[in-house]
Amino acid sequence: MGGMSQKEYEEALEPLLHELSDAARWIQETKQRVVVVFEGRDTAGKGGSIHMFASTLNPRQCHVVALPAPSEREKGQWYFQRYVQHMPARGEISLFDRSWYNRAGVETVMGFATAEEVTAFLKAVPDFERQLVDDGVYLYKYWLCCDQEKQEERFADRLNNPLRRWKLSPVDRQARYLYQAYTDARERMLKETHTPTAPWTLIDFNDQRKGRLTLLRDLLDRLPDTKLPLENIPWPPLDHEPIEERYGVLKPIKPYRWRDKND
């Protein structure tokens, strides 16, 4: 089956974004807290999926959490400590572009954590996530699946596109040769942390447009009924002439027009 066209994608996405907007209003008005974890291989499509949410929602309500490598001080903290401070307050949504699961993935494969640290982490995660859910947090964990052939194709795009080269990190370059190691780490992670309280959902992201639609549809279906009536906002007509006509304004500059170098 061929990939979904941009037009098909936009037509399918629009009604879902309306539902997402309704859900965000429900979260805000009923003071809920929502955490969405996006995990997956490099190039799987985490950034594009998060942008789909963040570009629609109020940035004061929806927070994207994409933490850099831990500082020396953070390395000496309780492992979950720097993530806890990014949990949502009432009425907010936190989207984790990678999360505490770094320890089960890149830190495991690249040797940034010891075997003992990884084992302790996997043992602690179910209790940590149960505490979040028991406290009323809606927690959703998504793993974005990407085949090695598709990953190579996307790495090549980053390499050859100057506007995307910034996304190609040294860890990405090594990941090309560690595909099986990442697979083994993922399988262990899923076995230890897929619980009834905080289950994982795996989504095929070889076609990123279909993957984003599937993820958004799944998330909306997991939330309670979020349809609330729209508030009636009074909007009386102005009782005076527009300010521009009364005082005048500076003229805006003309829109930029692209000029070919041969013009």
N, C-alpha and C positions, 0 to 999 in steps of 0.2 A: 504494500500500500504506500502510495506516495505521501510526501509531506504535505502538511496543511498550508495553504497559501495565506499571505498576510491579510487579504480581504476576508477569507473564511474565518480566520482567527479573530479579527476585530468584530465581525458580526456575532460570533459565538460568545465573545468576551463581554460585550456591552451589557446584556441583561445580568450577567454574573456580577459585574461591578455595581450595578444598582442594588443587588442583594447584599453585596459587601458593604455598601454605604448604609443600608438599613441595619445591618448587623453592628456596624460601628456605632450608630446612634443608640441602638439597644444597649450595647456595652457601656456607653457613656451615661445614659440616663438611668440605667439600673445598677451602675457602679460595679460592674463585673471586672475581672482581671483575666487577660488572655495572654498566653505565651505560646509562640509557634517556633519550633526548632527546625531549622533547615540544615540537613547534613547530606553528604554525598561526595563523590569523587570530584577532583578538580575538573572544571569545565562542565560539570553536570547541568548547571543552570540555576544555581542558588541565587546569584545576583539578579538575574532577570525575573525570577519568581518574586523576590522580595520587592523589587521595583514595581511590579504589578500591584502589590498592596500599597506600598508607600506613596506612589504617585496618585493614588485615589483618595487616601485618607488624610485627615488633618494631622500635620506633623507634631502638633502639641499633644495629640492623643496617641499616635502610633510612633513608636521609637524603634529604630533599627540599631541592633547591637552587633557590632563587628569589631571585636577586640584585637589589638595587636599582640605580639608575643609578650609574655609576662615579664615584668621588670624583676630585678634582683629581690626587691622587697616583696613583690607578689609571690615569688617562688617560695618564700618562707611563710606564706599564709596558709590557712586551711584552703584546700584546693578550690572549693566551691565559693569562697569568699568574694572574689572579684565578679562573679556572675550574679550573686545574690543582690548586690547593689543596683543591678539593672532590671530587677523584677518590676513589673508594672504596679503602680498604685491603682486605687479604685477608679474605674472608668477608662483604663489605659490598655494598650496592646504593646507587647514587646516581641519583635521579630529577631531571632538570633541567627545571624549569618555565621554559621558554626557556633559551637556552644561548649559546654563542659565536656562534650563528647570528643573534643580535640585529644583528650588523654587516651581514648580508646582507638583513635585513628592515627593522625599524623605523629603524635608523640610516641605512640607504640612502634610504628613502622620505622620512623627516623631515629629512634633511640634517644628521644628527648626525655623519656621517663623510664625508670627501671622496671623490671618485671614485677617487683614487689609493689611499686606504686600503681601500676596498671591493675594488678589483681585487687588491691585495696580499693581502687576507684570503682571497679565493676561491682564489688561487693556493696559499696556505699550508695551507688546510684539509686537503686530501687527505694531505699529508705528516704533519700533526699527528695525524690520526685513524689513519693507518697505524702510527705509533709506539705509540699506545695499544693497538691490536689486536695488534701484534707483541709487545708486552710481556705479552700474555695477557688483556687486558680484553675482556669481551663487550660490544660497543657496538651499540646498536639506536637507529635514528633514525626517528621517526614524525612525519609531517605530517598534521594533522587538517584535513580539507577541509570548508568551510562556504560555502554559496551566499550571495550578497548579500541575498536576500530573508530568509533565515533569520537572517543576522547582524543585519539591521534589527529583526527580531522580538525578538531577544535583547537588543539595545541598549535597546529600548523597555521590556522587562521590568526591566532594571537601573534605568532612569530612573524608573519608576513604583513600584518596590518599595523602601521605605526600608531594608530589611534587605540589599539588594543594591546600593544606590546607591554604596557605597564602591568597587565594582568598576569604576565608570564614570570613567575618567581623561580629562584633556584630550587625550591622544594618541588615546584611543578616539573621542572626538568628531570629531577630524580624520580618523580612519581611514574614517569613513562616506563621505567625499568622495574618498578615495584608493584605492578598491577596485581599480581597474585598475593603479595604480602598484604596489600590493602584489602583484598578479598577475604583473606584469612582473618584479619583483624576485625573486619565488619561482621563476619559470621559469628565470631566469639562475642562481640558486642551485642548483637541481636539476641543471641542465646541467653545472655546474662541480664539484659535490660528490657526485653519485651515482656511487659507485665500487664495484668488486667487493669491495673490502676493507670499506667502510662504506656500504652502499646505503641509500637512503631507502625507506620504506614509506608510501604514501598511503592514508588510510582515510576513507571517507565518514562525516562526523559531523553530517549534517543531522538525523539521529535519534541523539541522544547516547547513549541506552541501547544501541542496536544497535552504535554505534561503539565504546563501551567494551568490549562483549563481543568484538567483532571484534579489537580491539587486544590484549586479554588472551589470546585464543585464539592469535593469531599469535605473540606473544612466547613463550608456553609451547611452541609447536611448534618454535620456533627454538632453544630451549635443548636441551642434550643430555638423555638419559634421566635424570631427576632423582629417581626413586623410590628411597628408601633405607628399610631396615627401621627401625621405631621402636625406640628403646632401651627395654629393660626396666628400669623404675624401681621399685626396691623400695618398697612402701607398707604397712608393717606397721600394725596397729591401735594406737591409743594405749594405754599401759599404766597410765593413770590417768584419773580423771574429767575432763571438760572444764574448762578454766580458769574459764569463766563460773560453773559450778556451785560451784567451790571458793571463789572470791573474790567473785563477784558483779560486775556491771558497771553503769555508768550507763545509765538507760533512754534510748533514742533518742527524739528528738522525733517527733511525728506527721508523716506525709507531708503535703506541701503540697496543699491542696485549692483548686481554682479556684473563685472566687466571682464570680458575675455582679454587676455594679454595681447591679442591681435587687433583689438578695437582701436 
